[in-house]
């Protein structure tokens, strides 16, 4: 199984449903295993899954900003949107 990094979109805020994904600025860089666990895993509560995604999202955004790779035309997301 390839366990490379994937873009994991928010399941809390920004929309989710059949064929609907949250906006691309609401993304976290996760390995395939973590992405599955946060999206559909049974080992974590909803609150734990949400907290883990938020932590990964904040880390992803901070790293992209530090590397000057966050697109200037894309507004920075606010974590408060998910709480």
PDB file with SEQRES, HELIX, SHEET and CRYST1 records, atoms N, CA, C and O in Angstrom:
SEQRES   1 A   83  UNK UNK UNK UNK UNK UNK UNK UNK UNK UNK UNK UNK UNK          
SEQRES   2 A   83  UNK UNK UNK UNK UNK UNK UNK UNK UNK UNK UNK UNK UNK          
SEQRES   3 A   83  UNK UNK UNK UNK UNK UNK UNK UNK UNK UNK UNK UNK UNK          
SEQRES   4 A   83  UNK UNK UNK UNK UNK UNK UNK UNK UNK UNK UNK UNK UNK          
SEQRES   5 A   83  UNK UNK UNK UNK UNK UNK UNK UNK UNK UNK UNK UNK UNK          
SEQRES   6 A   83  UNK UNK UNK UNK UNK UNK UNK UNK UNK UNK UNK UNK UNK          
SEQRES   7 A   83  UNK UNK UNK UNK UNK                                          
HELIX    1 AA1 UNK A   32  UNK A   40  1                                   9    
HELIX    2 AA2 UNK A   46  UNK A   66  1                                  21    
HELIX    3 AA3 UNK A   79  UNK A   82  5                                   4    
SHEET    1 AA1 2 UNK A   5  UNK A   9  0                                        
SHEET    2 AA1 2 UNK A  27  UNK A  31 -1                                        
CRYST1    1.000    1.000    1.000  90.00  90.00  90.00 P 1           1          
ATOM      1  N   UNK A   1       0.845  -1.179   0.000  1.00  0.00           N  
ATOM      2  CA  UNK A   1       0.000   0.000   0.000  1.00  0.00           C  
ATOM      3  C   UNK A   1       0.891   1.243   0.000  1.00  0.00           C  
ATOM      4  O   UNK A   1       1.833   1.349   0.785  1.00  0.00           O  
ATOM      5  N   UNK A   2       0.573   2.180  -0.897  1.00  0.00           N  
ATOM      6  CA  UNK A   2       1.289   3.452  -0.937  1.00  0.00           C  
ATOM      7  C   UNK A   2       0.779   4.312   0.205  1.00  0.00           C  
ATOM      8  O   UNK A   2      -0.425   4.533   0.329  1.00  0.00           O  
ATOM      9  N   UNK A   3       1.679   4.793   1.033  1.00  0.00           N  
ATOM     10  CA  UNK A   3       1.284   5.587   2.188  1.00  0.00           C  
ATOM     11  C   UNK A   3       1.830   7.007   2.063  1.00  0.00           C  
ATOM     12  O   UNK A   3       2.208   7.619   3.062  1.00  0.00           O  
ATOM     13  N   UNK A   4       1.871   7.529   0.838  1.00  0.00           N  
ATOM     14  CA  UNK A   4       2.362   8.880   0.607  1.00  0.00           C  
ATOM     15  C   UNK A   4       1.417   9.923   1.175  1.00  0.00           C  
ATOM     16  O   UNK A   4       0.331   9.604   1.659  1.00  0.00           O  
ATOM     17  N   UNK A   5       1.846  11.163   1.109  1.00  0.00           N  
ATOM     18  CA  UNK A   5       1.066  12.273   1.641  1.00  0.00           C  
ATOM     19  C   UNK A   5      -0.114  12.573   0.729  1.00  0.00           C  
ATOM     20  O   UNK A   5       0.012  12.583  -0.496  1.00  0.00           O  
ATOM     21  N   UNK A   6      -1.262  12.818   1.353  1.00  0.00           N  
ATOM     22  CA  UNK A   6      -2.490  13.147   0.635  1.00  0.00           C  
ATOM     23  C   UNK A   6      -3.076  14.438   1.174  1.00  0.00           C  
ATOM     24  O   UNK A   6      -2.816  14.820   2.315  1.00  0.00           O  
ATOM     25  N   UNK A   7      -3.865  15.107   0.352  1.00  0.00           N  
ATOM     26  CA  UNK A   7      -4.602  16.298   0.781  1.00  0.00           C  
ATOM     27  C   UNK A   7      -5.909  15.845   1.418  1.00  0.00           C  
ATOM     28  O   UNK A   7      -6.795  15.329   0.735  1.00  0.00           O  
ATOM     29  N   UNK A   8      -6.025  16.036   2.710  1.00  0.00           N  
ATOM     30  CA  UNK A   8      -7.224  15.656   3.451  1.00  0.00           C  
ATOM     31  C   UNK A   8      -8.064  16.910   3.693  1.00  0.00           C  
ATOM     32  O   UNK A   8      -7.686  17.775   4.483  1.00  0.00           O  
ATOM     33  N   UNK A   9      -9.203  17.001   3.010  1.00  0.00           N  
ATOM     34  CA  UNK A   9     -10.091  18.151   3.155  1.00  0.00           C  
ATOM     35  C   UNK A   9     -10.875  18.068   4.457  1.00  0.00           C  
ATOM     36  O   UNK A   9     -11.103  16.985   4.996  1.00  0.00           O  
ATOM     37  N   UNK A  10     -11.278  19.219   4.945  1.00  0.00           N  
ATOM     38  CA  UNK A  10     -12.056  19.293   6.173  1.00  0.00           C  
ATOM     39  C   UNK A  10     -13.395  18.582   6.029  1.00  0.00           C  
ATOM     40  O   UNK A  10     -14.047  18.660   4.988  1.00  0.00           O  
ATOM     41  N   UNK A  11     -13.786  17.901   7.070  1.00  0.00           N  
ATOM     42  CA  UNK A  11     -15.125  17.314   7.148  1.00  0.00           C  
ATOM     43  C   UNK A  11     -16.039  18.161   8.027  1.00  0.00           C  
ATOM     44  O   UNK A  11     -17.210  17.836   8.218  1.00  0.00           O  
ATOM     45  N   UNK A  12     -15.486  19.258   8.562  1.00  0.00           N  
ATOM     46  CA  UNK A  12     -16.225  20.096   9.508  1.00  0.00           C  
ATOM     47  C   UNK A  12     -16.154  21.534   9.065  1.00  0.00           C  
ATOM     48  O   UNK A  12     -15.194  22.200   9.454  1.00  0.00           O  
ATOM     49  N   UNK A  13     -16.979  22.031   8.368  1.00  0.00           N  
ATOM     50  CA  UNK A  13     -16.875  23.418   7.916  1.00  0.00           C  
ATOM     51  C   UNK A  13     -16.342  23.436   6.506  1.00  0.00           C  
ATOM     52  O   UNK A  13     -15.377  22.739   6.191  1.00  0.00           O  
ATOM     53  N   UNK A  14     -16.951  24.212   5.672  1.00  0.00           N  
ATOM     54  CA  UNK A  14     -16.518  24.243   4.295  1.00  0.00           C  
ATOM     55  C   UNK A  14     -17.291  23.274   3.426  1.00  0.00           C  
ATOM     56  O   UNK A  14     -17.124  23.264   2.206  1.00  0.00           O  
ATOM     57  N   UNK A  15     -18.126  22.468   4.032  1.00  0.00           N  
ATOM     58  CA  UNK A  15     -18.988  21.575   3.265  1.00  0.00           C  
ATOM     59  C   UNK A  15     -18.426  20.190   3.089  1.00  0.00           C  
ATOM     60  O   UNK A  15     -17.218  20.009   2.935  1.00  0.00           O  
ATOM     61  N   UNK A  16     -19.295  19.224   3.113  1.00  0.00           N  
ATOM     62  CA  UNK A  16     -18.955  17.843   2.816  1.00  0.00           C  
ATOM     63  C   UNK A  16     -20.239  17.121   2.488  1.00  0.00           C  
ATOM     64  O   UNK A  16     -21.278  17.351   3.106  1.00  0.00           O  
ATOM     65  N   UNK A  17     -20.154  16.260   1.523  1.00  0.00           N  
ATOM     66  CA  UNK A  17     -21.304  15.462   1.146  1.00  0.00           C  
ATOM     67  C   UNK A  17     -20.950  14.666  -0.088  1.00  0.00           C  
ATOM     68  O   UNK A  17     -19.811  14.711  -0.555  1.00  0.00           O  
ATOM     69  N   UNK A  18     -21.891  13.954  -0.608  1.00  0.00           N  
ATOM     70  CA  UNK A  18     -21.642  13.150  -1.795  1.00  0.00           C  
ATOM     71  C   UNK A  18     -21.187  14.053  -2.932  1.00  0.00           C  
ATOM     72  O   UNK A  18     -21.950  14.886  -3.420  1.00  0.00           O  
ATOM     73  N   UNK A  19     -19.947  13.881  -3.345  1.00  0.00           N  
ATOM     74  CA  UNK A  19     -19.400  14.673  -4.439  1.00  0.00           C  
ATOM     75  C   UNK A  19     -19.041  16.103  -4.062  1.00  0.00           C  
ATOM     76  O   UNK A  19     -18.668  16.893  -4.928  1.00  0.00           O  
ATOM     77  N   UNK A  20     -19.147  16.446  -2.779  1.00  0.00           N  
ATOM     78  CA  UNK A  20     -18.843  17.809  -2.328  1.00  0.00           C  
ATOM     79  C   UNK A  20     -17.626  17.742  -1.408  1.00  0.00           C  
ATOM     80  O   UNK A  20     -17.593  16.947  -0.468  1.00  0.00           O  
ATOM     81  N   UNK A  21     -16.643  18.568  -1.679  1.00  0.00           N  
ATOM     82  CA  UNK A  21     -15.454  18.667  -0.834  1.00  0.00           C  
ATOM     83  C   UNK A  21     -15.349  20.094  -0.318  1.00  0.00           C  
ATOM     84  O   UNK A  21     -15.857  21.030  -0.935  1.00  0.00           O  
ATOM     85  N   UNK A  22     -14.691  20.247   0.805  1.00  0.00           N  
ATOM     86  CA  UNK A  22     -14.405  21.574   1.331  1.00  0.00           C  
ATOM     87  C   UNK A  22     -13.437  22.272   0.374  1.00  0.00           C  
ATOM     88  O   UNK A  22     -12.779  21.629  -0.443  1.00  0.00           O  
ATOM     89  N   UNK A  23     -13.365  23.575   0.490  1.00  0.00           N  
ATOM     90  CA  UNK A  23     -12.463  24.371  -0.321  1.00  0.00           C  
ATOM     91  C   UNK A  23     -11.026  23.891  -0.132  1.00  0.00           C  
ATOM     92  O   UNK A  23     -10.682  23.352   0.920  1.00  0.00           O  
ATOM     93  N   UNK A  24     -10.188  24.086  -1.150  1.00  0.00           N  
ATOM     94  CA  UNK A  24      -8.810  23.603  -1.080  1.00  0.00           C  
ATOM     95  C   UNK A  24      -7.958  24.306  -0.025  1.00  0.00           C  
ATOM     96  O   UNK A  24      -6.898  23.793   0.331  1.00  0.00           O  
ATOM     97  N   UNK A  25      -8.383  25.454   0.482  1.00  0.00           N  
ATOM     98  CA  UNK A  25      -7.601  26.061   1.565  1.00  0.00           C  
ATOM     99  C   UNK A  25      -7.945  25.432   2.919  1.00  0.00           C  
ATOM    100  O   UNK A  25      -7.352  25.793   3.936  1.00  0.00           O  
ATOM    101  N   UNK A  26      -8.878  24.515   2.937  1.00  0.00           N  
ATOM    102  CA  UNK A  26      -9.245  23.781   4.157  1.00  0.00           C  
ATOM    103  C   UNK A  26      -8.727  22.352   4.025  1.00  0.00           C  
ATOM    104  O   UNK A  26      -9.502  21.400   3.933  1.00  0.00           O  
ATOM    105  N   UNK A  27      -7.406  22.224   4.017  1.00  0.00           N  
ATOM    106  CA  UNK A  27      -6.767  20.951   3.749  1.00  0.00           C  
ATOM    107  C   UNK A  27      -5.644  20.702   4.748  1.00  0.00           C  
ATOM    108  O   UNK A  27      -5.045  21.640   5.274  1.00  0.00           O  
ATOM    109  N   UNK A  28      -5.373  19.441   4.997  1.00  0.00           N  
ATOM    110  CA  UNK A  28      -4.250  19.028   5.846  1.00  0.00           C  
ATOM    111  C   UNK A  28      -3.455  17.977   5.083  1.00  0.00           C  
ATOM    112  O   UNK A  28      -4.036  17.114   4.425  1.00  0.00           O  
ATOM    113  N   UNK A  29      -2.145  18.045   5.167  1.00  0.00           N  
ATOM    114  CA  UNK A  29      -1.289  17.035   4.551  1.00  0.00           C  
ATOM    115  C   UNK A  29      -1.200  15.848   5.504  1.00  0.00           C  
ATOM    116  O   UNK A  29      -0.644  15.954   6.597  1.00  0.00           O  
ATOM    117  N   UNK A  30      -1.756  14.713   5.075  1.00  0.00           N  
ATOM    118  CA  UNK A  30      -1.790  13.512   5.907  1.00  0.00           C  
ATOM    119  C   UNK A  30      -1.348  12.297   5.105  1.00  0.00           C  
ATOM    120  O   UNK A  30      -1.523  12.254   3.887  1.00  0.00           O  
ATOM    121  N   UNK A  31      -0.776  11.313   5.786  1.00  0.00           N  
ATOM    122  CA  UNK A  31      -0.492  10.044   5.118  1.00  0.00           C  
ATOM    123  C   UNK A  31      -1.837   9.343   4.879  1.00  0.00           C  
ATOM    124  O   UNK A  31      -2.850   9.691   5.486  1.00  0.00           O  
ATOM    125  N   UNK A  32      -1.822   8.359   3.991  1.00  0.00           N  
ATOM    126  CA  UNK A  32      -3.052   7.666   3.631  1.00  0.00           C  
ATOM    127  C   UNK A  32      -3.724   7.016   4.837  1.00  0.00           C  
ATOM    128  O   UNK A  32      -4.948   7.050   4.963  1.00  0.00           O  
ATOM    129  N   UNK A  33      -2.932   6.431   5.715  1.00  0.00           N  
ATOM    130  CA  UNK A  33      -3.485   5.768   6.901  1.00  0.00           C  
ATOM    131  C   UNK A  33      -4.187   6.776   7.812  1.00  0.00           C  
ATOM    132  O   UNK A  33      -5.305   6.534   8.268  1.00  0.00           O  
ATOM    133  N   UNK A  34      -3.528   7.907   8.073  1.00  0.00           N  
ATOM    134  CA  UNK A  34      -4.127   8.942   8.929  1.00  0.00           C  
ATOM    135  C   UNK A  34      -5.360   9.552   8.266  1.00  0.00           C  
ATOM    136  O   UNK A  34      -6.356   9.820   8.937  1.00  0.00           O  
ATOM    137  N   UNK A  35      -5.299   9.770   6.959  1.00  0.00           N  
ATOM    138  CA  UNK A  35      -6.434  10.321   6.224  1.00  0.00           C  
ATOM    139  C   UNK A  35      -7.650   9.412   6.400  1.00  0.00           C  
ATOM    140  O   UNK A  35      -8.745   9.885   6.703  1.00  0.00           O  
ATOM    141  N   UNK A  36      -7.454   8.117   6.210  1.00  0.00           N  
ATOM    142  CA  UNK A  36      -8.552   7.163   6.381  1.00  0.00           C  
ATOM    143  C   UNK A  36      -9.067   7.191   7.821  1.00  0.00           C  
ATOM    144  O   UNK A  36     -10.277   7.225   8.046  1.00  0.00           O  
ATOM    145  N   UNK A  37      -8.163   7.177   8.786  1.00  0.00           N  
ATOM    146  CA  UNK A  37      -8.559   7.142  10.194  1.00  0.00           C  
ATOM    147  C   UNK A  37      -9.376   8.373  10.563  1.00  0.00           C  
ATOM    148  O   UNK A  37     -10.342   8.265  11.319  1.00  0.00           O  
ATOM    149  N   UNK A  38      -9.007   9.536  10.044  1.00  0.00           N  
ATOM    150  CA  UNK A  38      -9.739  10.763  10.350  1.00  0.00           C  
ATOM    151  C   UNK A  38     -11.076  10.801   9.613  1.00  0.00           C  
ATOM    152  O   UNK A  38     -12.071  11.276  10.161  1.00  0.00           O  
ATOM    153  N   UNK A  39     -11.107  10.309   8.383  1.00  0.00           N  
ATOM    154  CA  UNK A  39     -12.347  10.326   7.604  1.00  0.00           C  
ATOM    155  C   UNK A  39     -13.333   9.239   8.032  1.00  0.00           C  
ATOM    156  O   UNK A  39     -14.508   9.529   8.259  1.00  0.00           O  
ATOM    157  N   UNK A  40     -12.877   8.007   8.143  1.00  0.00           N  
ATOM    158  CA  UNK A  40     -13.796   6.887   8.342  1.00  0.00           C  
ATOM    159  C   UNK A  40     -13.408   5.944   9.460  1.00  0.00           C  
ATOM    160  O   UNK A  40     -14.108   4.964   9.714  1.00  0.00           O  
ATOM    161  N   UNK A  41     -12.310   6.224  10.128  1.00  0.00           N  
ATOM    162  CA  UNK A  41     -11.825   5.307  11.151  1.00  0.00           C  
ATOM    163  C   UNK A  41     -12.785   5.145  12.320  1.00  0.00           C  
ATOM    164  O   UNK A  41     -13.570   6.038  12.637  1.00  0.00           O  
ATOM    165  N   UNK A  42     -12.700   3.996  12.941  1.00  0.00           N  
ATOM    166  CA  UNK A  42     -13.582   3.665  14.072  1.00  0.00           C  
ATOM    167  C   UNK A  42     -12.841   3.704  15.402  1.00  0.00           C  
ATOM    168  O   UNK A  42     -13.431   3.467  16.456  1.00  0.00           O  
ATOM    169  N   UNK A  43     -11.529   4.007  15.349  1.00  0.00           N  
ATOM    170  CA  UNK A  43     -10.727   3.976  16.582  1.00  0.00           C  
ATOM    171  C   UNK A  43     -10.716   5.300  17.325  1.00  0.00           C  
ATOM    172  O   UNK A  43     -10.217   5.371  18.449  1.00  0.00           O  
ATOM    173  N   UNK A  44     -11.256   6.350  16.720  1.00  0.00           N  
ATOM    174  CA  UNK A  44     -11.254   7.677  17.337  1.00  0.00           C  
ATOM    175  C   UNK A  44     -12.681   8.206  17.428  1.00  0.00           C  
ATOM    176  O   UNK A  44     -13.521   7.894  16.585  1.00  0.00           O  
ATOM    177  N   UNK A  45     -12.946   9.002  18.449  1.00  0.00           N  
ATOM    178  CA  UNK A  45     -14.246   9.661  18.531  1.00  0.00           C  
ATOM    179  C   UNK A  45     -14.284  10.787  17.491  1.00  0.00           C  
ATOM    180  O   UNK A  45     -13.253  11.157  16.929  1.00  0.00           O  
ATOM    181  N   UNK A  46     -15.457  11.314  17.247  1.00  0.00           N  
ATOM    182  CA  UNK A  46     -15.596  12.436  16.312  1.00  0.00           C  
ATOM    183  C   UNK A  46     -14.741  13.614  16.769  1.00  0.00           C  
ATOM    184  O   UNK A  46     -14.094  14.272  15.955  1.00  0.00           O  
ATOM    185  N   UNK A  47     -14.741  13.874  18.070  1.00  0.00           N  
ATOM    186  CA  UNK A  47     -13.967  14.990  18.615  1.00  0.00           C  
ATOM    187  C   UNK A  47     -12.467  14.762  18.428  1.00  0.00           C  
ATOM    188  O   UNK A  47     -11.734  15.694  18.095  1.00  0.00           O  
ATOM    189  N   UNK A  48     -12.012  13.536  18.640  1.00  0.00           N  
ATOM    190  CA  UNK A  48     -10.594  13.218  18.441  1.00  0.00           C  
ATOM    191  C   UNK A  48     -10.201  13.354  16.975  1.00  0.00           C  
ATOM    192  O   UNK A  48      -9.135  13.883  16.662  1.00  0.00           O  
ATOM    193  N   UNK A  49     -11.060  12.879  16.078  1.00  0.00           N  
ATOM    194  CA  UNK A  49     -10.786  12.999  14.639  1.00  0.00           C  
ATOM    195  C   UNK A  49     -10.717  14.466  14.230  1.00  0.00           C  
ATOM    196  O   UNK A  49      -9.836  14.862  13.466  1.00  0.00           O  
ATOM    197  N   UNK A  50     -11.642  15.266  14.736  1.00  0.00           N  
ATOM    198  CA  UNK A  50     -11.650  16.690  14.411  1.00  0.00           C  
ATOM    199  C   UNK A  50     -10.401  17.379  14.951  1.00  0.00           C  
ATOM    200  O   UNK A  50      -9.781  18.173  14.243  1.00  0.00           O  
ATOM    201  N   UNK A  51     -10.026  17.089  16.183  1.00  0.00           N  
ATOM    202  CA  UNK A  51      -8.836  17.701  16.784  1.00  0.00           C  
ATOM    203  C   UNK A  51      -7.584  17.329  16.004  1.00  0.00           C  
ATOM    204  O   UNK A  51      -6.739  18.186  15.748  1.00  0.00           O  
ATOM    205  N   UNK A  52      -7.454  16.067  15.625  1.00  0.00           N  
ATOM    206  CA  UNK A  52      -6.285  15.634  14.864  1.00  0.00           C  
ATOM    207  C   UNK A  52      -6.227  16.323  13.500  1.00  0.00           C  
ATOM    208  O   UNK A  52      -5.152  16.720  13.053  1.00  0.00           O  
ATOM    209  N   UNK A  53      -7.385  16.467  12.835  1.00  0.00           N  
ATOM    210  CA  UNK A  53      -7.388  17.141  11.542  1.00  0.00           C  
ATOM    211  C   UNK A  53      -6.993  18.611  11.716  1.00  0.00           C  
ATOM    212  O   UNK A  53      -6.190  19.126  10.938  1.00  0.00           O  
ATOM    213  N   UNK A  54      -7.544  19.287  12.720  1.00  0.00           N  
ATOM    214  CA  UNK A  54      -7.216  20.702  12.950  1.00  0.00           C  
ATOM    215  C   UNK A  54      -5.723  20.861  13.210  1.00  0.00           C  
ATOM    216  O   UNK A  54      -5.095  21.763  12.656  1.00  0.00           O  
ATOM    217  N   UNK A  55      -5.148  20.003  14.039  1.00  0.00           N  
ATOM    218  CA  UNK A  55      -3.708  20.081  14.308  1.00  0.00           C  
ATOM    219  C   UNK A  55      -2.899  19.903  13.024  1.00  0.00           C  
ATOM    220  O   UNK A  55      -1.936  20.633  12.789  1.00  0.00           O  
ATOM    221  N   UNK A  56      -3.286  18.942  12.198  1.00  0.00           N  
ATOM    222  CA  UNK A  56      -2.581  18.707  10.934  1.00  0.00           C  
ATOM    223  C   UNK A  56      -2.787  19.868   9.973  1.00  0.00           C  
ATOM    224  O   UNK A  56      -1.866  20.252   9.252  1.00  0.00           O  
ATOM    225  N   UNK A  57      -3.984  20.424   9.959  1.00  0.00           N  
ATOM    226  CA  UNK A  57      -4.293  21.563   9.085  1.00  0.00           C  
ATOM    227  C   UNK A  57      -3.451  22.783   9.460  1.00  0.00           C  
ATOM    228  O   UNK A  57      -2.846  23.418   8.596  1.00  0.00           O  
ATOM    229  N   UNK A  58      -3.418  23.101  10.743  1.00  0.00           N  
ATOM    230  CA  UNK A  58      -2.632  24.250  11.208  1.00  0.00           C  
ATOM    231  C   UNK A  58      -1.163  24.031  10.865  1.00  0.00           C  
ATOM    232  O   UNK A  58      -0.498  24.946  10.380  1.00  0.00           O  
ATOM    233  N   UNK A  59      -0.653  22.832  11.112  1.00  0.00           N  
ATOM    234  CA  UNK A  59       0.733  22.526  10.781  1.00  0.00           C  
ATOM    235  C   UNK A  59       1.013  22.653   9.291  1.00  0.00           C  
ATOM    236  O   UNK A  59       2.065  23.153   8.892  1.00  0.00           O  
ATOM    237  N   UNK A  60       0.073  22.202   8.472  1.00  0.00           N  
ATOM    238  CA  UNK A  60       0.229  22.298   7.012  1.00  0.00           C  
ATOM    239  C   UNK A  60       0.277  23.753   6.575  1.00  0.00           C  
ATOM    240  O   UNK A  60       1.158  24.144   5.810  1.00  0.00           O  
ATOM    241  N   UNK A  61      -0.669  24.562   7.060  1.00  0.00           N  
ATOM    242  CA  UNK A  61      -0.722  25.975   6.679  1.00  0.00           C  
ATOM    243  C   UNK A  61       0.535  26.704   7.151  1.00  0.00           C  
ATOM    244  O   UNK A  61       1.120  27.481   6.396  1.00  0.00           O  
ATOM    245  N   UNK A  62       0.952  26.460   8.391  1.00  0.00           N  
ATOM    246  CA  UNK A  62       2.153  27.127   8.919  1.00  0.00           C  
ATOM    247  C   UNK A  62       3.392  26.763   8.108  1.00  0.00           C  
ATOM    248  O   UNK A  62       4.212  27.628   7.798  1.00  0.00           O  
ATOM    249  N   UNK A  63       3.528  25.489   7.768  1.00  0.00           N  
ATOM    250  CA  UNK A  63       4.686  25.068   6.984  1.00  0.00           C  
ATOM    251  C   UNK A  63       4.676  25.713   5.599  1.00  0.00           C  
ATOM    252  O   UNK A  63       5.708  26.192   5.130  1.00  0.00           O  
ATOM    253  N   UNK A  64       3.522  25.727   4.948  1.00  0.00           N  
ATOM    254  CA  UNK A  64       3.430  26.354   3.624  1.00  0.00           C  
ATOM    255  C   UNK A  64       3.745  27.846   3.702  1.00  0.00           C  
ATOM    256  O   UNK A  64       4.409  28.384   2.815  1.00  0.00           O  
ATOM    257  N   UNK A  65       3.280  28.515   4.746  1.00  0.00           N  
ATOM    258  CA  UNK A  65       3.579  29.947   4.916  1.00  0.00           C  
ATOM    259  C   UNK A  65       5.069  30.153   5.169  1.00  0.00           C  
ATOM    260  O   UNK A  65       5.684  31.045   4.585  1.00  0.00           O  
ATOM    261  N   UNK A  66       5.646  29.334   6.035  1.00  0.00           N  
ATOM    262  CA  UNK A  66       7.073  29.450   6.349  1.00  0.00           C  
ATOM    263  C   UNK A  66       7.921  29.262   5.094  1.00  0.00           C  
ATOM    264  O   UNK A  66       8.965  29.898   4.945  1.00  0.00           O  
ATOM    265  N   UNK A  67       7.480  28.401   4.203  1.00  0.00           N  
ATOM    266  CA  UNK A  67       8.214  28.127   2.961  1.00  0.00           C  
ATOM    267  C   UNK A  67       7.812  29.076   1.827  1.00  0.00           C  
ATOM    268  O   UNK A  67       8.237  28.903   0.685  1.00  0.00           O  
ATOM    269  N   UNK A  68       6.990  30.077   2.153  1.00  0.00           N  
ATOM    270  CA  UNK A  68       6.472  31.020   1.145  1.00  0.00           C  
ATOM    271  C   UNK A  68       5.776  30.300  -0.002  1.00  0.00           C  
ATOM    272  O   UNK A  68       5.907  30.684  -1.165  1.00  0.00           O  
ATOM    273  N   UNK A  69       5.035  29.251   0.342  1.00  0.00           N  
ATOM    274  CA  UNK A  69       4.329  28.474  -0.676  1.00  0.00           C  
ATOM    275  C   UNK A  69       2.809  28.621  -0.583  1.00  0.00           C  
ATOM    276  O   UNK A  69       2.083  28.067  -1.409  1.00  0.00           O  
ATOM    277  N   UNK A  70       2.322  29.367   0.422  1.00  0.00           N  
ATOM    278  CA  UNK A  70       0.875  29.605   0.507  1.00  0.00           C  
ATOM    279  C   UNK A  70       0.541  30.664  -0.544  1.00  0.00           C  
ATOM    280  O   UNK A  70       1.156  31.730  -0.551  1.00  0.00           O  
ATOM    281  N   UNK A  71      -0.425  30.394  -1.435  1.00  0.00           N  
ATOM    282  CA  UNK A  71      -0.750  31.366  -2.488  1.00  0.00           C  
ATOM    283  C   UNK A  71      -1.250  32.682  -1.900  1.00  0.00           C  
ATOM    284  O   UNK A  71      -2.155  32.689  -1.066  1.00  0.00           O  
ATOM    285  N   UNK A  72      -0.665  33.790  -2.333  1.00  0.00           N  
ATOM    286  CA  UNK A  72      -1.019  35.097  -1.773  1.00  0.00           C  
ATOM    287  C   UNK A  72      -2.475  35.460  -2.034  1.00  0.00           C  
ATOM    288  O   UNK A  72      -3.066  36.218  -1.265  1.00  0.00           O  
ATOM    289  N   UNK A  73      -3.062  34.934  -3.103  1.00  0.00           N  
ATOM    290  CA  UNK A  73      -4.448  35.265  -3.427  1.00  0.00           C  
ATOM    291  C   UNK A  73      -5.462  34.422  -2.638  1.00  0.00           C  
ATOM    292  O   UNK A  73      -6.668  34.654  -2.731  1.00  0.00           O  
ATOM    293  N   UNK A  74      -4.976  33.454  -1.871  1.00  0.00           N  
ATOM    294  CA  UNK A  74      -5.866  32.581  -1.098  1.00  0.00           C  
ATOM    295  C   UNK A  74      -5.847  33.046   0.356  1.00  0.00           C  
ATOM    296  O   UNK A  74      -4.794  33.073   0.991  1.00  0.00           O  
ATOM    297  N   UNK A  75      -7.026  33.414   0.881  1.00  0.00           N  
ATOM    298  CA  UNK A  75      -7.069  33.858   2.277  1.00  0.00           C  
ATOM    299  C   UNK A  75      -6.667  32.730   3.229  1.00  0.00           C  
ATOM    300  O   UNK A  75      -6.972  31.560   2.997  1.00  0.00           O  
ATOM    301  N   UNK A  76      -5.981  33.107   4.296  1.00  0.00           N  
ATOM    302  CA  UNK A  76      -5.629  32.116   5.313  1.00  0.00           C  
ATOM    303  C   UNK A  76      -6.897  31.695   6.053  1.00  0.00           C  
ATOM    304  O   UNK A  76      -7.685  32.546   6.465  1.00  0.00           O  
ATOM    305  N   UNK A  77      -7.096  30.400   6.223  1.00  0.00           N  
ATOM    306  CA  UNK A  77      -8.284  29.923   6.950  1.00  0.00           C  
ATOM    307  C   UNK A  77      -8.138  30.174   8.449  1.00  0.00           C  
ATOM    308  O   UNK A  77      -7.028  30.294   8.968  1.00  0.00           O  
ATOM    309  N   UNK A  78      -9.257  30.250   9.121  1.00  0.00           N  
ATOM    310  CA  UNK A  78      -9.269  30.453  10.566  1.00  0.00           C  
ATOM    311  C   UNK A  78      -9.707  29.164  11.243  1.00  0.00           C  
ATOM    312  O   UNK A  78     -10.727  28.580  10.876  1.00  0.00           O  
ATOM    313  N   UNK A  79      -8.953  28.728  12.212  1.00  0.00           N  
ATOM    314  CA  UNK A  79      -9.261  27.494  12.927  1.00  0.00           C  
ATOM    315  C   UNK A  79     -10.608  27.603  13.632  1.00  0.00           C  
ATOM    316  O   UNK A  79     -11.295  26.594  13.791  1.00  0.00           O  
ATOM    317  N   UNK A  80     -10.997  28.787  14.052  1.00  0.00           N  
ATOM    318  CA  UNK A  80     -12.274  28.976  14.747  1.00  0.00           C  
ATOM    319  C   UNK A  80     -13.447  28.500  13.907  1.00  0.00           C  
ATOM    320  O   UNK A  80     -14.502  28.180  14.456  1.00  0.00           O  
ATOM    321  N   UNK A  81     -13.292  28.444  12.590  1.00  0.00           N  
ATOM    322  CA  UNK A  81     -14.375  27.982  11.711  1.00  0.00           C  
ATOM    323  C   UNK A  81     -14.769  26.538  12.014  1.00  0.00           C  
ATOM    324  O   UNK A  81     -15.877  26.123  11.674  1.00  0.00           O  
ATOM    325  N   UNK A  82     -13.883  25.763  12.648  1.00  0.00           N  
ATOM    326  CA  UNK A  82     -14.115  24.341  12.846  1.00  0.00           C  
ATOM    327  C   UNK A  82     -14.532  24.003  14.253  1.00  0.00           C  
ATOM    328  O   UNK A  82     -14.841  22.847  14.538  1.00  0.00           O  
ATOM    329  N   UNK A  83     -14.552  24.968  15.136  1.00  0.00           N  
ATOM    330  CA  UNK A  83     -14.854  24.667  16.538  1.00  0.00           C  
ATOM    331  C   UNK A  83     -16.290  24.980  16.872  1.00  0.00           C  
ATOM    332  O   UNK A  83     -16.716  24.786  18.011  1.00  0.00           O  
TER     333      UNK A  83                                                      
END                                                                             
